[in-house]
Amino acid sequence: MKVLIPLLDEAVAPRFDLATDVLLACLGDEGAVVERKLLIMPQASAERLCQLVIAEAVDTVVCGGIEAEHYDYLTWKRVRVIDNVIGAVDQVLAGLSNNSLEPGTILTEKAEGGC
């Protein structure tokens, strides 16, 4: 499965259309990440991200907020969109690999030895 995740630092970007950093990752049959590539876009553009999704034959987009127009376009192109996700990219990839990630998922890191 090929996945695109718009990033803000090491987490899912809050908005699809404002991200300039993008992670492209390939998950193998067992769910492990077999390839990982960071792309830097020259400027934030939802249209360019949609073009990238199609050009790279992405299967799944994981993002924070996304405009209905872009969501509808991607799903029309048969791309699975998991939106309104909050969390670190490694946690998101883990959620994808074990099929627990769904729209609206909020992933928080557990504090060590605390409450």
C-alpha positions in Angstrom: 0.0 0.0 0.0 1.3 3.4 -1.0 0.5 6.2 1.5 0.8 10.0 1.4 0.8 12.0 4.6 1.1 15.8 4.6 3.4 16.8 7.5 4.1 19.5 10.0 7.4 18.6 11.6 7.0 14.9 12.5 3.3 14.9 12.7 0.2 14.9 10.4 -0.3 18.5 9.2 -3.5 20.1 10.6 -4.6 21.0 7.1 -4.1 19.2 3.8 -3.9 22.4 1.8 -1.3 24.1 3.9 1.4 21.4 4.0 4.7 21.8 2.2 6.3 18.7 3.6 4.9 15.3 2.4 5.8 11.8 3.4 5.4 9.0 0.8 5.6 5.6 2.3 5.1 2.1 1.0 3.8 -0.6 3.4 4.5 -4.2 2.6 2.0 -7.1 2.8 2.8 -7.6 6.5 2.3 -3.9 7.2 5.9 -3.0 7.7 7.2 0.2 6.1 9.4 -0.9 3.2 10.1 2.5 1.6 9.9 6.1 3.0 10.5 9.3 1.1 10.2 12.9 2.2 9.2 15.4 -0.4 9.3 19.2 0.0 6.8 21.1 -2.1 7.8 24.5 -3.4 4.6 26.0 -1.9 1.5 24.8 -0.2 -1.2 23.7 -2.7 -4.0 21.2 -2.4 -4.2 20.9 -6.2 -0.5 20.0 -6.4 -0.9 17.5 -3.6 -3.9 15.9 -5.4 -1.8 15.8 -8.6 1.1 14.1 -6.7 -1.3 11.5 -5.2 -2.5 10.5 -8.7 1.0 10.7 -10.3 2.5 8.5 -7.6 -0.4 6.0 -7.6 -1.1 6.5 -3.9 -3.7 4.2 -2.4 -4.3 6.0 0.9 -4.0 9.6 2.1 -3.9 10.3 5.8 -4.4 14.0 6.7 -5.9 16.4 9.2 -8.5 18.7 7.8 -9.3 18.6 4.1 -11.7 20.6 2.0 -14.7 18.7 0.7 -13.8 19.5 -2.9 -10.4 17.7 -2.5 -11.8 14.9 -0.4 -14.4 14.2 -3.1 -11.9 14.4 -5.9 -9.5 11.9 -4.3 -12.3 9.5 -3.4 -13.7 9.8 -6.9 -10.2 8.7 -8.1 -10.5 5.7 -5.8 -8.0 7.0 -3.2 -8.9 6.1 0.4 -8.8 9.3 2.5 -8.5 9.0 6.3 -9.0 12.5 7.5 -9.2 14.4 10.8 -6.2 12.4 12.1 -4.0 13.9 14.7 -0.7 12.3 15.7 3.0 11.7 15.1 3.8 10.1 11.7 5.3 7.0 13.2 2.2 6.3 15.3 0.1 6.9 12.1 2.1 4.4 10.2 1.8 1.9 13.0 -2.0 2.5 13.0 -2.1 1.9 9.2 -0.1 -1.3 9.5 -2.4 -2.8 12.1 -5.6 -1.5 10.4 -6.6 0.5 13.5 -6.4 4.0 11.8 -9.8 5.5 10.9 -11.1 9.0 10.3 -11.0 11.2 13.4 -8.3 9.1 15.1 -6.3 11.1 17.7 -2.9 9.5 18.6 -1.1 10.7 21.7 2.2 9.6 23.0 1.9 7.9 26.4 4.0 9.6 29.1 6.7 7.4 30.5 6.1 6.2 34.0 3.4 8.8 34.6 -0.4 9.1 34.7 
